[in-house]
Structure formats: C-alpha cells, structure tokens
Amino acid sequence: MSAQGRSAANDAVIIGAGYCGLSAAIELARQGARVRVLDRGQWGDNASAFNFGSVAVMPPALPATAHGDHDPAQRLQATLAPVRALKEQVEAFGYDCAWTQPGHITLALDETSASTLRQRGLDAQALLGGGVLWLDAHQVAGQTGAQGLMGGLLNEHFALIEPARLLLALRHHAESLGVCIQYATPVLALEPGLDAVDLVLAAGRISTARVLIASEEAWSLSMAAAREPLTLHQTHLFESAPLATAALQLISRQPRVYGTATADKDYFRVHQGRLLFGSRLGLVPLEAEPQAVVAALRQRLVGYFPSLGDIEVRQVWSGSLGFTPDGLPRTGRSGPVCWGGGYCGSGIATAVSCGRQLAHMALANATPAFTVGEGEPPQRY
C-alpha cells in the first residue's frame, strides 16, 4: 500500500488486538464478515497478554470518586455472566489457557472492610448458592502468613488463567477464520463517510463498512465514545525471582489468590515458585521508571510480609484500567462506529463478552436512527 493509497474494503476493522478485539473478530468472522484487526503495539505487550490472570465472579471495588447506581445484585450479575460464558467458550473450542479454580480470598484489613465483605458474601451466596465463605482471622492465618488481617471472604468460584495463552488461543482462532491481524499499526484518525469509514494510518488509509473500537485508549478516535464516562487508572505488577520454600509457605499455605477489598487493591499469589504482587490506583504514574514502580510495590509488600522486602524482582509491568462511574462496562454506537470497555479491573471475562457484544451490535440489521457523530445511550451488560 502506497503512502497515499487505500486498501481494499473490509466489512469491519477492529482497533485493538486484546481479548475484546479478538473476540469481536471471531464473532464477526463466524458470520462471514471480512475482518481486519489493528493494534498499535507488538504482539504480547498489552494488558491482555500480561496481567494477574484473574477470572473473577465478584465485582471489583470502585474508586472513591465513583458515583451513580451501585446496585450490588446488578454488578454481581454483570460480572458472573461473562465468566460463565468464557468458561463455555474455553471448553467448546479447546483453548489451552490453563484454566484452574484455586479460590480467592478478599482480605479485610479493618472493621469497615470486614463489614463490607460480609455483606458482599451474603449477596453472592444468594446468587451463587454456595462456595462463598467468611473466614475469621484465625482461619485466614491458616491460608496465608500476611500480617494485620481481620478476616477474609473466600470465593471458591474464582478462576485463574495464563493470560498470554488465552490471548494466543483467541488469536489462533481468529486467524483460522481468515481474520487479518496487524501489529505495530496505530490508527491516527477516523473519517466517516456516506457509505464507509476511512481509518488513517501512517502508511495510508483503510476503508471499511464498520469500525469497532476495542481498546479503551482508542476511544478518543470517536467523539461520541470519548464523551462517555471512562476514567483510566494505573495498575502495577511485579514477578519475583524463585523463592525458598519457607517464603512460599509464608505467602500462601494453600493454592489460593489474595487481594484487598479497597479500590487501591493489593493482590498477590504464588506462581511457579515466584511471588506475583500488584497494586492499583495511585502508586506511581504509568510513565514512571520500573525502579520507581518496584520501590512502590515493595513498600506495599512489607505491610503484609516484612521479611520479603528485599526479594529479587525479575519482571515489572504497568498498565491502565478503565473505570466507569457505576462499575458496569459500556458499549455504544455512533453510526458505523461501535466501541466498548470499562471493565473496572476485572477485564478477562468481561472483555471477551464485550467483544461479542460489539460484534452483535455491528451486525445489527436495523439502521441507526441518528447521525454520525451522535452516539446512542451506552448499553450495559
């Protein structure tokens, strides 16, 4: 394609090759559409490839600035349904993503969080019918040697995956259906026309009937999407060098995953003999040097495990989380442009579900009764 050239038309172009974008591509391609996926980064350097691996059936904590309708049952159902759908998809297509269900303990550090977690447990038991248990301080001590804990909520429905393996499975599935995936291809602008949308790239233009924005950081390409309430917060994670048995037993005495109940969530688990430790919201900026991220995470870590403050760190990662005011994901549409996101730190299953929602929205036969640039109200799912 020449610098001024335009590619052959596509039925749909998807911006973002993460869980959401690839899931949308699979759904569209299964319906016979010609699909191209563009991602600004290289394969494996996004949040879908490197994250904590949590497939959570409990809604995540919201920032203190959140507002709107926080109906617990609605948020719980919005989290639970995508998890069930993802598990069915993994089993149906044989995705090799190391799906396990070790259980998750949300830790209570004070009486306020303990009261919140007890109520969250009652709400979850009413919907799930079991598998959610309140543990007192003594019972939690039998699971982890972390200090300063008043109790915790055990969720046995919680699952883990290997993130890069799930992303690779989705990529292979999409490519097997004829989807073209291009990395290191940022989209500079969208130019909707009467019967197609042009995507402006550094090397030229791509023409398509529909555009699906599957990356939250690309929402600004659509003015209608950019008007939706979405706040990006930072999250950080490090992986340690292999640890001695005593250290591993201190971190987790059962094959569990741990996290706190507050919006500046700390989370940790043992992974292949190493510690994975992360935190979100307000540690350091995303552009901070890795040394600053590690220093900030170490400071949080010693609050739980004072003896682990000097462990060797082998890998550190930072990324962004898109939060909506009420904690529910969003999809929206403006003519031929659709967008989705706002997973609030619980994005593996909800992002996959969002991709399917975007595909269905893009394939809808009804002609939108609004003009390009004027978005319809976002859908919640």
C-alpha positions, 0 to 999 in steps of 0.5 A: 500500500502506497503512502497515499493509497487505500486498501481494499474494503473490509466489512469491519476493522477492529482497533485493538488486538486484546481479548475484546478485539479478538473476540469481536473478530471471531464473532464477526468472522463466524458470520462471514464478515471480512475482518481486519484487526489493528493494534498499535503495539507488538504482539504480547505487550498489552494488558491482555497478554500480561496481567494477574490472570484473574477470572473473577465472579465478584465485582471489583471495588470502585474508586472513591470518586465513583458515583451513580447506581451501585446496585450490588445484585446488578454488578454481581450479575454483570460480572458472573455472566461473562465468566460463565460464558468464557468458561463455555467458550474455553471448553467448546473450542479447546483453548489451552489457557490453563484454566484452574479454580484455586479460590480467592480470598478478599482480605479485610484489613479493618472493621469497615472492610470486614463489614463490607465483605460480609455483606458482599458474601451474603449477596453472592451466596444468594446468587451463587448458592454456595462456595462463598465463605467468611473466614475469621482471622484465625482461619485466614492465618491458616491460608496465608502468613500476611500480617494485620488481617481481620478476616477474609471472604473466600470465593471458591468460584474464582478462576485463574488463567495464563493470560498470554495463552488465552490471548494466543488461543483467541488469536489462533482462532481468529486467524483460522477464520481468515481474520487479518491481524496487524501489529505495530499499526496505530490508527491516527484518525477516523473519517466517516463517510456516506457509505464507509469509514476511512481509518488513517494510518501512517502508511495510508488509509483503510476503508471499511463498512464498520469500525469497532473500537476495542481498546479503551485508549482508542476511544478518543478516535470517536467523539461520541465514545470519548464523551462517555464516562471512562476514567483510566487508572494505573495498575502495577505488577511485579514477578519475583525471582524463585523463592525458598520454600519457607517464603512460599509457605509464608505467602500462601499455605494453600493454592489460593489468590489474595487481594484487598477489598479497597479500590487501591487493591493489593493482590498477590499469589504464588506462581511457579515458585515466584511471588506475583504482587500488584497494586492499583490506583495511585502508586506511581504514574504509568510513565514512571521508571520500573525502579520507581514502580518496584520501590512502590510495590515493595513498600506495599509488600512489607505491610503484609510480609516484612521479611520479603522486602528485599526479594529479587524482582525479575519482571515489572509491568504497568498498565491502565484500567478503565473505570466507569462511574457505576462499575458496569462496562459500556458499549455504544454506537455512533453510526458505523462506529461501535466501541466498548470497555470499562471493565473496572479491573476485572477485564478477562471475562468481561472483555471477551463478552464485550467483544461479542457484544460489539460484534452483535451490535455491528451486525445489527440489521436495523439502521441507526436512527441518528447521525454520525457523530451522535452516539446512542445511550451506552448499553450495559451488560 
